[in-house]
């Protein structure tokens, strides 16, 4: 419990700082860049991020999950990741030159070559990042990631003010990677030795390769999705879709990265005690639902107000897309701990099926919605939840022995509380619909009503059991999270 009290607050600081700085940058960039600018960057970044996922080979997750681990694993992981980073950069340069000389897309190709340097930094930083995650040193992680995001924010805003246009985003990304690399390696107490063991590398890749495949399949839901939209629907439509994703990602990353940061290390430390592991999974799932559900329901209910205020008046087409994405996140975050749970149990291959089904749905969506408005693209994309959600329930029952009722039971009360909150917010908005309020006062009123009603209904429902629930959550399964 002492370790978790140290870990969780810094994980929240990390996620909150990065998310808010990212949203601030987006709010400024949407006022100076066009949808086509965002589309060009999103297209190039999609290629780079997919490449980064493939070249990582899941080594980061393998280093976190493996118990015990020795120095040959660590040294082999470093030199292997550096070589893979070089390969990834060369691949991005090749694709960029193809776009410049054969596709006559000079801007996209040049951006891709510059963005491709991120593969080099991925290779260099994989080891120190993984070891910090393994040890749950979230304070050190928070300092590094917030410093990197702050540098990105300052450079991007300064260059945008200097009329660098789309290059303000690209150059800021390179500066962020350089600063993160310096900070990561300055804090290293032990530098890798010049040795490489193929057997030890194979042990890491044997676990990491299925993780990489699963990650690539899920990344295809956004990155590959962006590539297909840019190729079939055009860069302008891609820009609108990209801004909608970025607007919701700013908050979804705050919530999701906390779960991602602590999920696998926490469950891996308890992998020998299945009863406590299952109990902890159920508890953190319910806590996540209580946190994430009101956030994204509230975002959807107030999108008409905060989008024009924060992103500007030229993005009205993004509002319905943002609403749909918020509702998708409401559902998705109830299953956010499934992947780390199954990985901790040593079943990373089990997660390939949902990822494959979701990727097939994504490809079909882009082609079926050709020549349709962007909102129909997002609506069709969100239907993947109808396929992947039941699969996740089935896999957890098969590999972890958790029944469907046990999985869905903890979600009933968070959903009920969020539903009451939504009714109160809509009633307040309808009550002053004819008062002629501007967007900012209406947004503030909606936020106050939503927060007050949600807190009131939670306290009312749990007025007798809340103290015991908090005591149980603190004591069950968390005291040995860090070894």
C-alpha positions in Angstrom: 0.0 0.0 0.0 2.9 2.3 0.7 4.2 1.7 -2.8 0.8 2.3 -4.4 0.4 5.6 -2.5 3.7 6.6 -4.0 2.9 5.3 -7.5 -0.7 6.3 -8.3 -0.5 10.1 -7.6 2.5 10.5 -9.8 0.9 8.5 -12.6 -2.1 10.9 -12.4 0.2 13.9 -12.5 2.0 12.4 -15.5 -1.2 11.8 -17.4 -2.9 15.0 -16.4 0.1 17.2 -17.3 0.6 15.6 -20.6 -3.1 15.6 -21.5 -3.6 19.2 -20.5 -0.6 20.4 -22.4 -1.6 18.4 -25.4 -5.1 19.9 -25.3 -3.6 23.4 -25.0 -1.4 22.9 -28.0 -4.4 21.5 -30.0 -6.5 24.5 -29.0 -3.9 26.9 -30.4 -3.0 24.9 -33.5 -6.6 24.5 -34.6 -6.7 28.3 -34.9 -3.7 28.7 -37.2 -3.7 25.4 -39.2 -6.2 24.1 -41.8 -7.8 20.7 -41.9 -5.4 19.8 -44.8 -2.4 20.7 -42.7 -3.6 18.4 -39.9 -4.3 15.8 -42.5 -0.8 15.9 -43.9 0.8 15.5 -40.5 -1.7 12.8 -39.4 -0.9 10.8 -42.6 2.8 10.9 -42.1 2.6 10.3 -38.3 0.3 7.2 -39.0 3.1 5.6 -41.0 5.8 6.4 -38.4 3.7 5.2 -35.4 2.8 2.0 -37.1 6.5 1.5 -37.9 7.5 2.2 -34.3 5.0 -0.4 -33.0 6.4 -3.1 -35.4 10.1 -2.4 -34.6 9.5 -2.5 -30.9 8.6 -6.2 -31.0 6.9 -5.8 -27.6 10.2 -5.7 -25.9 9.0 -3.0 -23.5 6.1 -5.2 -22.2 8.4 -8.3 -22.1 10.9 -6.4 -19.9 8.1 -5.4 -17.5 6.4 -8.8 -17.4 9.4 -11.1 -17.1 10.1 -12.3 -13.5 13.0 -12.8 -12.8 15.2 -10.8 -15.2 19.0 -10.6 -15.5 21.5 -8.2 -17.0 21.9 -10.1 -20.2 18.2 -9.6 -20.9 18.6 -5.9 -20.3 21.7 -5.5 -22.5 20.3 -7.6 -25.3 17.1 -5.6 -25.2 19.0 -2.3 -25.6 21.2 -3.3 -28.5 18.3 -5.1 -30.3 16.0 -2.1 -29.9 18.7 0.3 -31.2 19.2 -1.8 -34.3 15.4 -2.0 -34.9 15.2 1.8 -34.5 17.7 2.3 -37.3 15.8 -0.1 -39.5 12.6 1.7 -38.8 14.1 5.1 -39.7 15.5 3.7 -42.9 12.1 2.4 -43.8 10.4 5.8 -43.2 13.1 7.5 -45.3 12.4 5.1 -48.1 8.6 5.6 -48.0 9.1 9.4 -47.8 11.3 9.4 -50.9 8.7 7.3 -52.7 6.0 9.9 -51.9 8.3 12.8 -53.0 9.5 11.3 -56.3 6.8 8.9 -57.4 3.6 10.2 -55.8 4.5 13.9 -56.2 3.5 14.5 -52.6 6.5 16.6 -51.5 5.1 17.9 -48.3 3.9 14.5 -47.0 7.1 12.8 -48.0 9.3 15.4 -46.4 7.3 15.4 -43.2 7.5 11.6 -43.1 11.3 11.7 -43.4 11.6 14.2 -40.5 9.0 12.4 -38.4 10.9 9.1 -39.1 13.6 10.2 -36.7 11.2 9.2 -33.9 12.1 5.6 -34.7 15.7 6.2 -33.8 14.6 7.8 -30.4 12.2 4.9 -29.8 15.2 2.4 -30.1 17.4 4.5 -27.8 14.8 5.1 -25.1 13.0 1.8 -25.0 15.2 0.3 -22.3 15.2 3.2 -19.7 11.5 3.7 -20.2 10.7 0.0 -19.7 12.8 -0.2 -16.6 11.1 2.8 -15.0 7.7 1.2 -15.8 8.8 -2.1 -14.4 9.8 -0.5 -11.1 6.7 1.7 -11.1 8.8 4.8 -10.7 6.0 7.0 -11.8 7.5 10.1 -10.2 10.6 9.9 -12.5 8.3 9.1 -15.5 6.1 12.0 -14.8 8.9 14.5 -14.6 10.3 13.3 -17.9 7.1 13.1 -19.9 5.8 16.4 -18.6 9.1 18.1 -19.5 9.0 16.6 -22.9 5.4 17.6 -23.6 6.0 21.1 -22.2 8.9 21.5 -24.6 6.7 20.4 -27.5 4.0 22.8 -26.5 6.3 25.8 -26.2 8.1 25.1 -29.4 5.0 24.4 -31.4 3.2 27.6 -30.2 6.3 29.7 -30.8 6.8 28.4 -34.3 3.1 28.7 -35.1 3.2 32.4 -34.0 6.2 32.8 -36.3 4.1 31.5 -39.2 6.0 28.1 -39.7 2.6 26.5 -40.4 2.5 22.8 -40.5 6.2 22.6 -39.7 5.6 23.9 -36.2 4.1 20.5 -35.3 6.9 18.5 -36.9 9.8 20.5 -35.5 8.3 20.5 -32.0 8.0 16.7 -32.1 11.7 16.4 -33.0 12.7 18.8 -30.2 10.5 16.8 -27.7 12.2 13.5 -28.6 15.7 15.1 -28.2 14.9 16.5 -24.8 13.3 13.2 -23.6 16.3 11.2 -24.7 18.7 13.5 -22.8 16.6 13.4 -19.6 16.1 9.6 -19.8 19.8 8.8 -20.1 21.0 11.4 -17.6 19.1 9.5 -14.9 20.5 6.1 -15.8 22.6 4.5 -13.0 23.8 1.7 -15.2 24.6 1.9 -18.9 24.2 -1.1 -21.1 27.3 -3.2 -21.8 28.5 -4.1 -25.3 27.2 -7.6 -25.3 24.2 -9.3 -27.0 22.8 -12.8 -26.2 20.5 -14.2 -28.8 18.9 -16.8 -26.4 18.0 -14.0 -24.0 16.7 -11.8 -26.8 14.6 -14.7 -28.1 13.0 -15.1 -24.6 11.9 -11.5 -24.7 10.7 -11.6 -28.3 8.8 -14.9 -27.6 6.6 -12.9 -25.2 6.8 -9.5 -26.9 6.0 -10.5 -30.5 2.3 -11.4 -29.8 2.1 -8.2 -27.8 3.5 -6.2 -30.8 1.0 -7.9 -33.1 -1.9 -7.0 -30.8 -0.7 -3.5 -30.4 -0.2 -3.1 -34.2 -3.8 -4.4 -34.8 -5.3 -2.0 -32.3 -3.1 0.9 -33.6 -4.5 0.2 -37.0 -7.9 1.3 -35.6 -6.5 4.9 -35.6 -3.2 5.0 -37.5 -4.1 2.6 -40.3 -7.6 4.2 -40.2 -5.9 7.6 -40.9 -3.9 6.2 -43.8 -6.9 4.8 -45.5 -9.0 7.9 -45.0 -6.2 10.1 -46.4 -5.9 7.8 -49.4 -9.6 7.3 -50.1 -11.4 10.4 -48.7 -8.6 13.0 -49.0 -6.4 15.0 -46.6 -9.2 17.5 -45.8 -11.5 14.8 -44.4 -8.6 13.2 -42.6 -7.8 16.6 -41.0 -11.4 16.8 -39.6 -11.3 13.2 -38.3 -7.8 13.8 -36.9 -8.9 16.8 -34.9 -11.9 14.9 -33.5 -9.6 12.1 -32.4 -7.1 14.5 -30.9 -9.8 16.4 -29.0 -10.9 13.2 -27.2 -7.4 11.7 -27.0 -6.3 14.6 -24.8 -8.6 13.3 -22.0 -8.6 9.6 -22.9 -4.8 9.6 -22.6 -5.1 11.1 -19.1 -7.3 8.2 -18.0 -5.9 5.4 -20.1 -2.2 6.1 -19.5 -2.7 5.7 -15.7 -4.2 2.3 -16.3 -1.5 1.4 -18.8 1.3 2.6 -16.5 0.3 0.6 -13.4 -1.8 -2.3 -14.9 0.9 -4.7 -16.2 3.5 -4.1 -13.4 0.7 -4.5 -10.7 -0.8 -7.7 -12.1 2.6 -9.2 -12.9 3.7 -8.8 -9.3 0.6 -10.9 -8.2 0.7 -13.5 -11.0 1.3 -16.3 -8.5 -1.7 -15.5 -6.4 -4.7 -16.0 -8.7 -7.4 -15.2 -6.1 -5.9 -11.9 -5.1 -5.1 -11.1 -8.7 -8.7 -11.6 -9.8 -10.0 -9.6 -6.8 -7.7 -6.7 -7.6 -8.8 -6.8 -11.3 -12.5 -6.4 -10.4 -11.8 -3.6 -8.0 -9.6 -1.5 -10.3 -12.1 -2.1 -13.1 -14.9 -0.6 -11.0 -12.8 2.3 -9.9 -11.9 3.0 -13.6 -15.5 2.9 -14.6 -16.4 5.4 -11.8 -13.7 7.8 -13.0 -14.0 7.5 -16.8 -17.7 7.2 -17.4 -18.8 10.6 -16.0 -15.8 12.3 -17.8 -16.7 11.2 -21.3 -20.5 11.4 -20.8 -19.9 15.0 -19.7 -17.7 15.7 -22.7 -20.4 14.4 -25.0 -23.1 16.4 -23.3 -21.2 19.7 -23.5 -19.4 19.3 -26.9 -21.6 22.0 -28.5 -20.2 24.5 -26.0 -16.5 23.6 -25.5 -15.5 22.8 -29.0 -16.1 26.3 -30.4 -14.6 27.9 -27.2 -11.4 25.8 -27.2 -10.8 24.8 -30.9 -12.3 27.8 -32.7 -15.4 28.3 -34.9 -14.1 26.5 -38.0 -14.6 23.0 -36.7 -18.4 22.5 -36.4 -18.2 19.3 -38.4 -16.0 17.8 -35.7 -18.6 18.2 -33.0 -20.8 15.2 -33.8 -17.7 13.1 -34.4 -16.4 14.0 -30.9 -19.7 13.1 -29.3 -19.6 9.6 -30.9 -16.0 9.1 -29.9 -16.8 10.1 -26.3 -19.5 7.4 -26.2 -17.0 4.8 -27.6 -14.5 5.7 -24.9 -17.2 5.2 -22.2 -17.5 1.6 -23.3 -13.8 1.0 -24.0 -12.5 2.1 -20.7 -14.6 -0.5 -18.9 -12.2 -3.1 -20.5 -9.0 -1.2 -20.2 -7.4 -3.7 -17.7 -8.2 -6.8 -19.7 -5.0 -6.6 -21.8 -2.6 -6.1 -18.9 -4.4 -8.8 -17.0 -4.1 -11.5 -19.7 -0.5 -10.5 -20.4 0.4 -10.8 -16.7 -1.0 -14.3 -16.8 1.2 -15.1 -19.8 -1.5 -15.1 -22.5 -0.6 -12.3 -24.9 -1.7 -14.4 -28.0 -5.2 -14.5 -26.7 -5.6 -10.8 -27.4 -4.8 -11.1 -31.1 -8.4 -12.2 -32.1 -10.1 -9.0 -30.9 -7.5 -6.9 -32.5 -7.7 -8.7 -35.8 -11.6 -8.5 -35.9 -11.4 -4.7 -35.1 -8.8 -4.1 -37.9 -11.0 -6.0 -40.4 -13.9 -3.8 -39.4 -11.8 -0.7 -39.8 -10.8 -1.6 -43.3 -14.4 -2.3 -44.3 -15.6 1.0 -42.8 -13.3 3.2 -44.9 -14.3 1.5 -48.1 -18.0 1.3 -47.3 -18.2 5.0 -46.4 -16.5 6.3 -49.5 -18.1 9.6 -50.7 -20.0 9.9 -47.4 -19.8 12.7 -44.8 -17.1 12.3 -42.1 -19.7 11.6 -39.4 -20.7 8.4 -41.1 -17.1 7.3 -41.1 -16.9 7.7 -37.3 -20.3 6.1 -36.8 -19.3 3.0 -38.8 -15.9 2.9 -37.1 -17.5 2.9 -33.7 -19.4 -0.3 -34.6 -16.3 -2.3 -33.9 -17.2 -2.2 -30.2 -20.1 -4.5 -31.0 -17.6 -7.1 -32.2 -14.7 -6.7 -29.8 -16.6 -6.2 -26.5 -18.2 -9.7 -26.4 -14.8 -11.2 -27.5 -13.1 -9.5 -24.5 -15.7 -11.0 -22.2 -15.3 -14.4 -23.6 -11.4 -14.3 -23.4 -11.4 -13.3 -19.8 -13.8 -16.1 -18.9 -11.8 -18.6 -20.8 -8.3 -17.7 -19.6 -9.0 -16.2 -16.2 -12.1 -18.0 -15.1 -14.1 -14.8 -14.5 -17.7 -15.2 -15.5 -19.7 -12.8 -17.6 -21.8 -11.7 -14.5 -18.6 -11.1 -12.5 -17.2 -9.0 -15.3 -20.3 -6.8 -15.9 -21.5 -6.6 -12.3 -19.0 -3.9 -11.2 -20.1 -1.7 -14.1 -23.8 -1.4 -13.2 -23.5 1.2 -10.4 -21.0 3.5 -12.3 -23.3 3.5 -15.3 -26.4 4.2 -13.1 -24.7 7.2 -11.5 -23.6 8.6 -14.9 -27.1 8.2 -16.2 -28.5 10.2 -13.3 -25.8 12.8 -14.0 -26.7 13.0 -17.7 -30.4 13.5 -16.9 -29.6 16.4 -14.5 -27.3 18.1 -17.0 -29.8 17.8 -19.8 -32.6 19.1 -17.6 -30.4 22.1 -16.6 -29.6 22.9 -20.2 -33.2 22.6 -21.3 -34.3 24.7 -18.4 -32.3 27.7 -19.6 -32.6 27.0 -23.3 -34.6 30.2 -23.8 -32.5 32.4 -21.5 -30.1 33.3 -24.3 -26.9 32.4 -22.3 -23.6 32.4 -24.1 -21.6 29.2 -24.5 -19.1 29.8 -21.6 -21.7 30.4 -18.8 -23.7 27.4 -20.2 -20.6 25.3 -20.1 -19.7 26.3 -16.6 -23.3 25.6 -15.4 -23.3 22.2 -17.1 -20.0 21.3 -15.5 -21.2 22.3 -12.0 -24.5 20.5 -12.3 -22.8 17.4 -13.7 -20.1 17.3 -11.0 -22.6 18.0 -8.1 -25.2 15.5 -9.3 -22.7 12.7 -9.9 -21.0 13.2 -6.5 -24.4 13.4 -4.8 -25.7 10.2 -6.3 -22.5 8.3 -5.5 -22.5 9.4 -1.9 -26.2 8.7 -1.6 -25.9 5.1 -3.0 -22.8 4.3 -1.0 -23.5 6.3 2.1 -23.3 3.2 4.3 -20.7 1.1 2.5 -18.3 3.7 1.1 -15.9 3.7 4.1 -15.7 -0.1 4.0 -15.2 -0.1 0.2 -12.3 2.3 0.4 -10.7 0.3 3.2 -11.1 -2.9 1.2 -9.7 -1.4 -2.0 -6.7 -0.1 -0.2 -5.9 -3.4 1.5 -6.8 -6.0 -1.1 -4.0 -7.1 -3.4 -2.0 -3.9 -3.6 0.6 -4.1 -0.8 3.0 -6.2 -2.9 2.6 -4.4 -6.2 6.3 -3.4 -6.4 9.2 -5.8 -5.6 
